[in-house]
Amino acid sequence: MMRRYSTTIISIALILGLCCVVGTVSCRNSRVAQAEEVIPTQPDYADSTQWYITQRDAPVDIFYIISTETGDYTIGGNPCHHADTRNDSIRELLHSEMVGVDQILCGNFNYYSPYYRQCTLQTFTSDSLVAARMPIAMTDWRKAFAHYLAHFNQGRPFILAGFSQGGTAVVDLLKQMDSASLDRMVAAYVIGWKVTDDDLAMTSNFRPAHDSADFGVTVCYNSVRDNTCVIPMISNGNRIAINPVNWRADATPATLVSPITQDTVTVTLDTTTLLLQVQGYSGTDYIIPLIGLEGNYHGLEIALYQHCLRRNIALRAERFLALRSR
């Protein structure tokens, strides 16, 4: 039986996921790379243990790539900067987000989330570390998505979504996506990451969302208290944004009751920076260790807007199915 999580616990888990620092663990099935760094064995996506799947016999799927849930750790005294998907203590961290997102966002849809050798949090302290380490994670999510399309999807419409490091995966998968798959994509949610001019120049697969019900589009947003609270790596250079509360791409403000603090907050899209300005949140500002900044709400991007996202996913899928049935 699937373990049940309350909304509050899920929200906290999603917020704290980026904060974790994993200690020394034992590891099997790993090889040692140059400079003593340990690279975990690549997942085999024909192995059911490398997936979290909830099959609800629905006409639409959600394919979700999780955020950064792993910190640097050591194996036999050697450093490891990627998640070992076969290690139980690390899998528990990855699994918690998979379950949480399924329960708060998915509704009645089929849900597929792959374990992958995600980069650790410390990777995101510099662009050079990201460039050096991201190809391993990229290899995994590409293989997982290809396996999903070939063996699980069975021609159904699907929603592609990812948060933070998972958002980078959505951007990458969109750049690789063939036209047949793109035609079945209800929408792509790049949550807490960016779509840059370079990304847009590589493909026409990015179509900015303009309202709550268009489909085949990319939804993207990043939340801050104000423009002094930017984490450049996450949001600088973003070219696609929409307000997930009122689903407008202009500066019309919208209000919602925070499911975390019960505050009534106002969310406004700054059409110059393409950042969401969040006013009235009374909770302690979430500060991401190593790369964080007070007043940057990166860790809240799913938890704060969870009800808006759940309703929107359902609406876009409903409209897609209705038009396809004509």
C-alpha positions as CSV (number, residue, x, y, z in Angstrom):
1,M,0.0,0.0,0.0
2,M,1.3,3.5,-0.9
3,R,2.2,5.5,2.2
4,R,0.0,8.6,2.6
5,Y,1.4,12.1,3.2
6,S,-0.4,15.2,4.5
7,T,-0.2,18.4,2.4
8,T,1.8,20.1,5.2
9,I,4.4,17.3,5.3
10,I,4.7,17.2,1.6
11,S,5.2,20.9,1.4
12,I,7.9,20.7,4.1
13,A,9.6,17.8,2.3
14,L,9.7,19.7,-1.0
15,I,11.1,22.8,0.7
16,L,13.8,20.8,2.6
17,G,14.8,18.6,-0.3
18,L,17.2,21.1,-1.6
19,C,18.8,21.5,1.9
20,C,19.9,17.9,2.5
21,V,23.5,17.0,2.9
22,V,24.0,13.2,2.7
23,G,26.6,11.6,4.9
24,T,28.9,8.7,4.2
25,V,27.0,5.7,2.8
26,S,27.9,2.3,1.6
27,C,27.6,1.7,-2.1
28,R,27.6,-1.3,-4.5
29,N,27.6,-1.4,-8.3
30,S,29.8,1.7,-8.7
31,R,32.9,2.5,-10.6
32,V,35.7,4.9,-9.6
33,A,36.4,7.7,-12.1
34,Q,39.4,10.0,-12.4
35,A,40.6,11.9,-9.3
36,E,39.0,9.2,-7.1
37,E,35.5,10.5,-7.8
38,V,32.9,7.7,-7.6
39,I,30.4,7.6,-10.5
40,P,27.4,5.4,-9.6
41,T,26.3,2.8,-12.1
42,Q,23.9,4.0,-14.8
43,P,20.2,3.0,-14.1
44,D,18.6,0.3,-16.2
45,Y,15.2,1.6,-17.0
46,A,13.9,-1.9,-17.9
47,D,14.3,-2.5,-14.1
48,S,11.1,-1.5,-12.3
49,T,13.1,-0.5,-9.2
50,Q,14.4,2.5,-11.2
51,W,10.9,4.0,-11.4
52,Y,8.2,5.4,-9.2
53,I,4.9,4.7,-11.1
54,T,1.3,5.1,-10.3
55,Q,-0.9,3.6,-13.0
56,R,-4.5,4.8,-12.7
57,D,-5.8,3.7,-16.2
58,A,-6.1,7.4,-17.1
59,P,-6.1,8.7,-20.7
60,V,-3.3,11.2,-19.8
61,D,0.2,10.7,-18.2
62,I,2.4,12.9,-16.2
63,F,6.2,12.4,-16.6
64,Y,7.9,14.2,-13.7
65,I,11.7,14.7,-13.1
66,I,12.5,15.4,-9.5
67,S,14.6,18.3,-8.1
68,T,17.9,18.2,-6.3
69,E,17.5,15.9,-3.2
70,T,21.1,14.9,-2.8
71,G,24.2,16.5,-1.2
72,D,27.8,15.5,-1.7
73,Y,28.8,12.3,0.1
74,T,31.6,9.8,0.2
75,I,31.9,6.2,-0.7
76,G,34.8,4.4,0.9
77,G,36.4,7.7,1.5
78,N,36.0,8.9,-2.1
79,P,33.8,11.8,-3.1
80,C,30.6,11.2,-5.1
81,H,28.7,14.1,-6.7
82,H,25.8,12.1,-8.2
83,A,22.9,10.2,-6.7
84,D,23.3,6.4,-6.6
85,T,19.9,5.1,-7.6
86,R,20.5,1.7,-6.0
87,N,21.5,3.0,-2.6
88,D,18.6,2.8,-0.1
89,S,19.4,5.9,1.9
90,I,19.7,8.0,-1.2
91,R,16.6,6.5,-2.9
92,E,14.6,7.5,0.2
93,L,15.3,11.1,-0.5
94,L,14.4,10.8,-4.2
95,H,11.3,8.8,-3.4
96,S,9.9,11.3,-1.0
97,E,9.6,14.0,-3.7
98,M,8.2,11.5,-6.2
99,V,5.4,10.5,-3.8
100,G,4.8,14.1,-2.7
101,V,4.4,15.5,-6.2
102,D,2.2,12.5,-7.2
103,Q,-0.2,13.1,-4.3
104,I,-0.5,16.9,-4.5
105,L,-0.4,17.5,-8.2
106,C,-1.3,14.4,-10.2
107,G,-5.0,13.9,-9.4
108,N,-6.3,11.0,-11.5
109,F,-3.5,10.9,-14.1
110,N,-1.0,8.1,-14.6
111,Y,2.3,9.2,-13.1
112,Y,5.9,8.2,-14.1
113,S,9.0,9.5,-12.3
114,P,12.5,8.0,-13.0
115,Y,15.3,7.6,-10.5
116,Y,18.3,9.3,-12.0
117,R,21.9,10.1,-11.1
118,Q,21.1,13.7,-10.3
119,C,23.9,16.1,-9.6
120,T,24.4,17.0,-5.9
121,L,23.4,20.4,-4.5
122,Q,27.1,21.5,-4.3
123,T,27.3,21.2,-8.1
124,F,25.2,24.3,-8.5
125,T,27.8,26.5,-6.8
126,S,29.5,27.2,-10.1
127,D,28.7,27.0,-13.8
128,S,31.9,25.0,-14.4
129,L,30.8,22.2,-12.0
130,V,27.4,22.1,-13.7
131,A,29.0,21.8,-17.1
132,A,31.3,19.0,-15.9
133,R,28.7,17.0,-14.0
134,M,25.4,17.5,-15.7
135,P,26.0,15.2,-18.7
136,I,25.7,12.1,-16.4
137,A,22.3,13.2,-15.2
138,M,21.3,14.2,-18.7
139,T,22.2,10.8,-20.0
140,D,19.8,9.2,-17.5
141,W,16.8,11.4,-18.0
142,R,17.1,11.1,-21.8
143,K,17.2,7.3,-21.5
144,A,14.3,7.3,-19.0
145,F,12.1,9.4,-21.2
146,A,12.9,7.3,-24.3
147,H,12.0,4.2,-22.3
148,Y,8.8,5.7,-21.1
149,L,7.7,6.6,-24.7
150,A,8.6,3.2,-26.0
151,H,7.3,1.0,-23.2
152,F,4.8,2.9,-21.0
153,N,3.1,5.7,-22.9
154,Q,1.2,3.6,-25.5
155,G,0.4,6.7,-27.5
156,R,-1.4,8.7,-24.7
157,P,-1.2,12.4,-24.3
158,F,1.3,13.4,-21.6
159,I,2.4,16.3,-19.4
160,L,6.1,16.8,-19.0
161,A,7.1,18.5,-15.7
162,G,10.2,19.1,-13.6
163,F,11.3,21.3,-10.7
164,S,14.7,22.9,-10.3
165,Q,17.3,20.4,-11.7
166,G,14.2,18.6,-13.0
167,G,13.4,21.8,-14.8
168,T,16.7,21.6,-16.6
169,A,15.7,18.2,-17.7
170,V,12.4,19.4,-19.1
171,V,14.2,22.1,-21.1
172,D,16.7,19.4,-22.4
173,L,14.0,16.9,-23.3
174,L,12.0,19.6,-25.2
175,K,15.0,20.4,-27.3
176,Q,15.4,16.7,-28.2
177,M,11.7,15.9,-28.7
178,D,10.5,14.7,-32.1
179,S,7.3,16.1,-33.7
180,A,5.2,13.0,-33.1
181,S,5.9,13.2,-29.3
182,L,5.4,16.9,-29.3
183,D,2.0,16.5,-30.9
184,R,0.9,14.4,-27.8
185,M,2.4,16.8,-25.2
186,V,-0.3,18.6,-23.3
187,A,2.1,21.0,-21.8
188,A,5.7,21.2,-20.4
189,Y,6.2,22.7,-16.9
190,V,9.6,24.2,-16.3
191,I,9.2,25.0,-12.6
192,G,12.0,27.0,-10.9
193,W,14.3,27.1,-13.9
194,K,14.8,29.1,-17.1
195,V,14.4,29.0,-20.8
196,T,17.1,31.1,-22.4
197,D,17.7,32.7,-25.8
198,D,20.1,29.9,-26.6
199,D,17.4,27.3,-25.8
200,L,14.9,29.1,-28.0
201,A,17.4,29.3,-30.8
202,M,17.9,25.5,-30.9
203,T,14.3,24.6,-31.5
204,S,10.7,25.8,-32.1
205,N,9.4,23.3,-29.5
206,F,9.2,26.0,-26.9
207,R,5.8,27.8,-27.2
208,P,5.2,30.2,-24.2
209,A,1.9,29.6,-22.4
210,H,-0.4,32.7,-22.6
211,D,-3.4,31.5,-20.6
212,S,-4.7,28.7,-18.5
213,A,-5.9,26.4,-21.2
214,D,-3.6,26.5,-24.2
215,F,-1.7,23.3,-24.9
216,G,1.5,22.2,-26.5
217,V,3.0,25.1,-24.5
218,T,5.8,25.7,-22.0
219,V,4.9,27.0,-18.5
220,C,7.8,28.6,-16.6
221,Y,8.2,30.8,-13.6
222,N,10.5,31.8,-10.7
223,S,9.5,33.5,-7.5
224,V,11.2,36.2,-5.4
225,R,10.3,38.8,-2.8
226,D,11.8,41.4,-5.1
227,N,14.5,41.8,-7.8
228,T,17.3,42.0,-5.2
229,C,16.7,38.3,-4.3
230,V,17.7,36.7,-7.6
231,I,19.8,33.6,-7.8
232,P,21.4,34.2,-11.2
233,M,22.0,30.5,-12.1
234,I,18.4,29.7,-11.7
235,S,16.6,32.5,-13.4
236,N,18.9,35.0,-15.2
237,G,18.2,35.2,-18.9
238,N,14.8,33.5,-18.7
239,R,12.6,34.3,-21.7
240,I,9.3,32.5,-20.8
241,A,7.1,33.3,-17.8
242,I,3.5,33.2,-16.7
243,N,1.8,33.9,-13.4
244,P,0.6,30.5,-12.1
245,V,-2.1,32.1,-10.0
246,N,-4.1,34.0,-12.6
247,W,-2.4,32.4,-15.7
248,R,-1.7,35.7,-17.3
249,A,1.6,36.7,-18.9
250,D,1.2,40.4,-18.0
251,A,1.6,42.4,-14.8
252,T,-1.9,41.8,-13.5
253,P,-1.6,40.9,-9.8
254,A,-3.2,37.9,-8.3
255,T,-3.8,36.7,-4.8
256,L,-3.9,33.3,-3.2
257,V,-3.9,31.9,0.3
258,S,-0.6,30.2,1.0
259,P,-1.1,26.5,1.8
260,I,2.0,26.7,3.9
261,T,1.4,29.7,6.2
262,Q,-2.3,30.6,5.4
263,D,-1.2,34.1,4.5
264,T,-3.0,35.9,1.7
265,V,-0.1,36.7,-0.7
266,T,0.0,38.8,-3.8
267,V,1.8,37.5,-6.9
268,T,2.7,39.8,-9.7
269,L,4.7,39.0,-12.9
270,D,7.5,41.6,-13.5
271,T,7.3,41.8,-17.3
272,T,10.9,43.2,-17.5
273,T,12.7,40.6,-15.4
274,L,10.1,37.8,-15.9
275,L,10.2,37.1,-12.2
276,L,7.2,36.5,-10.0
277,Q,7.1,39.1,-7.2
278,V,5.6,37.6,-4.1
279,Q,4.4,40.0,-1.4
280,G,2.8,39.2,2.0
281,Y,4.5,35.8,2.7
282,S,5.1,35.8,6.5
283,G,7.0,32.6,6.8
284,T,10.7,32.5,7.3
285,D,12.3,33.2,3.9
286,Y,13.7,29.9,2.6
287,I,17.4,30.2,2.2
288,I,19.0,27.5,0.0
289,P,22.4,26.5,1.5
290,L,25.5,27.3,-0.5
291,I,23.6,29.0,-3.4
292,G,20.8,30.6,-1.5
293,L,19.6,34.1,-0.8
294,E,17.0,35.4,1.6
295,G,13.8,36.4,-0.2
296,N,14.3,34.0,-3.0
297,Y,11.4,31.5,-3.0
298,H,12.9,28.8,-5.1
299,G,12.1,26.1,-2.6
300,L,8.4,27.1,-2.6
301,E,7.8,26.9,-6.3
302,I,5.6,23.8,-6.1
303,A,4.4,24.0,-2.4
304,L,3.2,27.6,-2.7
305,Y,1.3,27.1,-6.0
306,Q,0.3,23.5,-5.5
307,H,-3.5,24.0,-5.8
308,C,-3.1,26.3,-8.8
309,L,-0.9,23.8,-10.6
310,R,-3.1,20.8,-9.9
311,R,-6.2,22.6,-11.3
312,N,-4.3,23.8,-14.3
313,I,-2.8,20.4,-15.2
314,A,-6.4,19.0,-15.1
315,L,-7.7,21.9,-17.2
316,R,-5.1,21.7,-19.9
317,A,-5.5,17.9,-20.2
318,E,-9.3,18.2,-20.3
319,R,-9.1,20.8,-23.2
320,F,-6.5,18.7,-25.0
321,L,-8.7,15.6,-24.9
322,A,-11.8,17.5,-25.9
323,L,-10.2,19.0,-29.0
324,R,-8.6,15.7,-29.9
325,S,-11.9,13.9,-29.8
326,R,-13.6,16.1,-32.3
